[in-house]
Structures are given as structure tokens and as C-alpha cells.
Amino acid sequence: MDEDDVPPPLRKRLDWEKVFRAIPVGKARLIRSEDAYYTTVRQALKRFQEKGIFTNYGIRTRKIGDARKCYIINSRKS
């Protein structure tokens, strides 16, 4: 099979550091399931937190029907 015959990835690769840094303190950002699975978001945040970065951030997920919404929260609380 030729390399050009391989279909492109379904999701675009996100620069997680930019995504996290763009969230102001006390605010949250919605990550749609079309952009990234909630497990991917959770793993990305965990990797940063193990390095001591973004320690005041958290993840919340909600399932609405068949769709799962993932919120990244930059908490005021440390």
C-alpha cells in the first residue's frame, strides 16, 4: 500500500500546553469529543502535573446522551 493511500487521522493533534495556558484563572474550556477523547485530555494534564505544571487545573466530564463533554478548569484554588 502506498503511503498516500493511508487515510488521515480522525482527530487533529492539539498542543496541550497552549490549550492549558490559554485558560484564564477561574475559567474553564470545553473540549468536544470531536477534538479529543476525555481520556486523552486527562492523560495530558496528568503528564504536566507530574512535572509540577498546571497543578491547579482539573478535569470534569459529563455525558449528555451519547456525547461526552470534557471541561478543563483552571481553578482559583490551588
N, C-alpha and C positions, 0 to 999 in steps of 0.2 A: 504494500500500500504506500502510496506517495504521501509525503508529509502534508501537502496541500489538501489531501482528501480527509484529513482528520478534522472533525467539527471543532469550532472554537469552544472555550469553556462557557458554561452557562452563566456564571457569575463573574463580574469583574473583580479584580484583586484590589482591596482597599488598603490605603496606608493608614493603619490603625493609630499610629502616633498622631498624625494630623487630625484624624477623626476625634480622638480624645481631647487633644489640645484646643480644638475649636469649640468645645462646650464650655460656656461661662459658668462660674461658680453659682450654685443654686439652681441650675437649669438641667434639662435632660434633652437627649436626642433620640428620636425614633429610628431604629434600623429595621427596614422592611425585610421580610423573609425573601423577597426577590433579590435583595442586595447581599445578604449573608445569613447563614443559619445562626440561631441564637447560641448554639454550642461553639461556633467559631468566634463569636463576639466574646463569650465567656473565656475561652482559651486565650484570646489575645490580651484581654485585661489581666488574666492571671499571670501571664508571662511578664507583663510590665510590673505588676505588684510584687512579684518575687524579686525584682530588681530594686524595689523601693520607690517606684514611679507610679503615679496615679493612685495612691493608696486611699484617697478619699472618694474614689469612684465606685459605683456599684451598678449591678445589672438587675433589671426586673423584666420578667416576661409575662405576657398574658395571652391566653388562647381565646380567640373570638371566632367561633365557627370552626372552619378548617385552617384559618390563618393564625400564625403565632406572631405577636408583636414583641419586639425586644427594645427596651429603653435603657440607655446608658445615662446614669445620673451622676453629675458632679456635685456631690453633697457639700453643703456649708459646714457640716460637722466633720471633724477629722477622725 
